[in-house]
Amino acid sequence: MPLEAYARQRSDIRAGVMAHKKNRNVMLGDHVTLIFEDEQTIRYQVQEMLRAEKIFEEAGIQEELDAYNPLIPDGTNWKATMMIEYEDIDERRRMLAKLVGIEDRVWIQVAAFDRVFAIADEDLDRTTEEKTSAVHFLRFELTAKMLRSLKQGAGLSMGVDHPAYQSLIPVPPAIRESLLKDLRV
């Protein structure tokens, strides 16, 4: 959308995206949030980047699209931004050092199928030996049997299995329904 048109509609677009995201955010314990991306959330991110950076030339727009489009699920997976959040700066620093590798220990589980662990940070490594990043990009790749099972009403849970952080939650129905729209069988 041209920047001028976006500026006129930004308030309404933002309200719609925030309402949409309510059923795409999953809290895994007190400090880890998964924000499941889709075309609507990514379109908003791109528009915001174009606005913030005042990008209006075709090459710059294409560069942003190329950076963000890989975050849109393709029908057999879910893609999420993982945020590790600690308000206190010292606690955050301490925990990011303890949580090295957490991005590889986030999982989803469909019914009684094996857990599917995230494929993390495919664009670049965000973890060092000393600390992990507070933001990671995850992909959960589902099998055809899992997709069919979900479409037939199978349960869905998510969690983290890391020595310094454990979490397991059943996915609430409204979030499950929103995520199912990303899948095709």
C-alpha positions as CSV (number, residue, x, y, z in Angstrom):
1,M,0.0,0.0,0.0
2,P,1.4,3.4,-0.8
3,L,2.7,5.2,2.3
4,E,0.2,8.0,2.0
5,A,-2.7,5.6,1.9
6,Y,-1.3,3.5,4.7
7,A,-0.9,6.6,6.8
8,R,-4.6,7.4,6.4
9,Q,-5.7,3.9,7.3
10,R,-2.9,3.0,9.8
11,S,-5.1,3.3,12.9
12,D,-7.8,1.0,11.6
13,I,-5.3,-1.5,10.2
14,R,-3.3,-1.6,13.4
15,A,-6.5,-2.2,15.4
16,G,-7.5,-5.1,13.1
17,V,-4.0,-6.7,13.3
18,M,-3.9,-6.4,17.1
19,A,-7.3,-8.1,17.4
20,H,-6.1,-10.8,14.9
21,K,-2.9,-11.4,16.9
22,K,-4.8,-12.1,20.2
23,N,-5.5,-15.5,18.8
24,R,-2.0,-16.0,17.5
25,N,0.0,-15.4,20.7
26,V,0.9,-18.3,23.0
27,M,2.5,-17.7,26.4
28,L,4.8,-20.6,27.4
29,G,5.2,-19.9,31.1
30,D,5.9,-16.4,32.4
31,H,8.8,-15.4,30.1
32,V,8.4,-16.9,26.6
33,T,5.9,-15.9,24.1
34,L,5.3,-17.3,20.6
35,I,3.7,-15.0,18.1
36,F,2.5,-17.1,15.2
37,E,2.9,-15.2,11.9
38,D,0.7,-15.3,8.9
39,E,0.2,-13.1,5.8
40,Q,-1.8,-10.5,7.8
41,T,0.8,-10.1,10.5
42,I,3.7,-10.0,8.0
43,R,1.9,-7.5,5.7
44,Y,1.5,-5.2,8.7
45,Q,5.2,-5.7,9.7
46,V,6.3,-4.8,6.1
47,Q,4.0,-1.7,6.0
48,E,5.4,-0.6,9.4
49,M,9.0,-1.0,8.2
50,L,8.3,0.9,5.0
51,R,6.7,3.7,7.0
52,A,9.4,3.9,9.6
53,E,12.2,3.8,7.1
54,K,10.3,6.0,4.6
55,I,10.9,3.4,1.9
56,F,8.9,4.1,-1.3
57,E,11.2,2.9,-4.1
58,E,10.5,-0.5,-5.7
59,A,13.9,-2.0,-4.9
60,G,13.6,-1.1,-1.2
61,I,10.1,-2.5,-1.0
62,Q,11.2,-5.7,-2.7
63,E,14.1,-6.0,-0.2
64,E,11.7,-5.8,2.7
65,L,9.3,-8.3,1.1
66,D,12.3,-10.7,0.6
67,A,13.3,-10.3,4.2
68,Y,9.8,-10.9,5.7
69,N,8.0,-13.3,3.2
70,P,9.9,-16.4,4.5
71,L,8.1,-15.8,7.9
72,I,4.7,-16.7,6.3
73,P,3.6,-20.3,6.8
74,D,3.3,-22.3,3.6
75,G,0.5,-24.7,4.5
76,T,2.5,-27.5,6.1
77,N,4.0,-25.5,8.9
78,W,3.7,-22.8,11.5
79,K,6.1,-20.0,11.8
80,A,6.5,-18.0,15.0
81,T,8.5,-15.2,16.5
82,M,9.7,-16.2,19.9
83,M,10.2,-13.5,22.5
84,I,12.1,-14.1,25.8
85,E,10.9,-11.4,28.1
86,Y,12.3,-10.4,31.5
87,E,11.5,-6.9,32.8
88,D,14.6,-6.5,35.0
89,I,17.7,-5.9,32.9
90,D,20.0,-7.8,35.2
91,E,17.7,-10.8,35.4
92,R,17.3,-10.7,31.6
93,R,21.0,-10.8,31.1
94,R,21.5,-13.6,33.6
95,M,18.6,-15.7,32.1
96,L,19.7,-15.2,28.5
97,A,23.1,-16.7,29.5
98,K,21.3,-19.7,31.2
99,L,18.9,-20.2,28.3
100,V,21.5,-20.9,25.5
101,G,19.9,-23.3,23.1
102,I,16.3,-22.7,24.2
103,E,15.2,-21.9,20.6
104,D,15.9,-25.6,19.7
105,R,13.9,-26.9,22.7
106,V,10.5,-25.3,21.9
107,W,8.0,-27.8,20.6
108,I,4.5,-28.5,19.5
109,Q,2.6,-31.8,19.8
110,V,-0.4,-32.9,17.9
111,A,-2.4,-35.5,19.9
112,A,-0.2,-38.6,20.6
113,F,2.2,-37.9,17.8
114,D,5.9,-37.2,18.6
115,R,6.8,-33.7,19.6
116,V,7.9,-31.5,16.7
117,F,10.8,-29.3,17.8
118,A,11.4,-25.9,16.3
119,I,13.7,-25.3,13.4
120,A,15.2,-22.1,14.7
121,D,16.8,-19.0,13.1
122,E,17.2,-20.3,9.5
123,D,18.3,-16.8,8.4
124,L,21.1,-16.4,10.9
125,D,22.4,-17.7,14.2
126,R,21.2,-15.6,17.1
127,T,22.9,-17.5,19.9
128,T,26.5,-17.5,21.1
129,E,28.2,-19.8,23.6
130,E,27.7,-17.0,26.2
131,K,24.0,-16.1,25.6
132,T,20.9,-16.6,23.5
133,S,19.0,-13.8,21.9
134,A,15.8,-12.4,23.3
135,V,14.2,-12.9,19.8
136,H,14.2,-16.0,17.6
137,F,12.3,-17.1,14.5
138,L,10.9,-20.6,14.6
139,R,9.4,-23.0,12.1
140,F,7.4,-26.1,13.1
141,E,7.1,-28.5,10.2
142,L,4.1,-30.9,10.4
143,T,3.6,-34.3,8.7
144,A,0.6,-35.0,6.5
145,K,-0.8,-37.3,9.2
146,M,-0.5,-34.5,11.8
147,L,-2.3,-32.1,9.4
148,R,-5.1,-34.6,8.8
149,S,-5.4,-35.3,12.6
150,L,-5.6,-31.6,13.4
151,K,-8.3,-31.0,10.8
152,Q,-10.2,-33.9,12.4
153,G,-10.1,-32.2,15.8
154,A,-7.0,-33.6,17.4
155,G,-5.6,-31.9,20.5
156,L,-2.6,-29.5,20.3
157,S,-0.1,-28.6,22.9
158,M,3.1,-26.6,23.0
159,G,6.0,-26.2,25.4
160,V,9.6,-25.7,26.1
161,D,11.9,-28.5,27.3
162,H,15.1,-26.7,28.4
163,P,17.1,-27.4,31.6
164,A,16.6,-23.8,32.7
165,Y,13.0,-23.4,31.5
166,Q,10.1,-25.8,31.3
167,S,6.6,-25.2,30.1
168,L,3.7,-27.2,28.7
169,I,0.3,-25.9,27.8
170,P,-2.7,-27.2,25.9
171,V,-3.5,-24.7,23.1
172,P,-6.7,-22.8,23.8
173,P,-9.5,-23.5,21.3
174,A,-9.5,-19.9,19.8
175,I,-5.8,-20.0,19.2
176,R,-6.0,-23.6,17.8
177,E,-8.7,-22.5,15.3
178,S,-6.7,-19.5,14.2
179,L,-3.6,-21.6,13.6
180,L,-5.5,-24.2,11.7
181,K,-6.3,-21.6,9.0
182,D,-2.6,-21.6,8.2
183,L,-2.7,-25.3,7.2
184,R,-3.8,-27.1,4.1
185,V,-4.5,-30.8,3.9
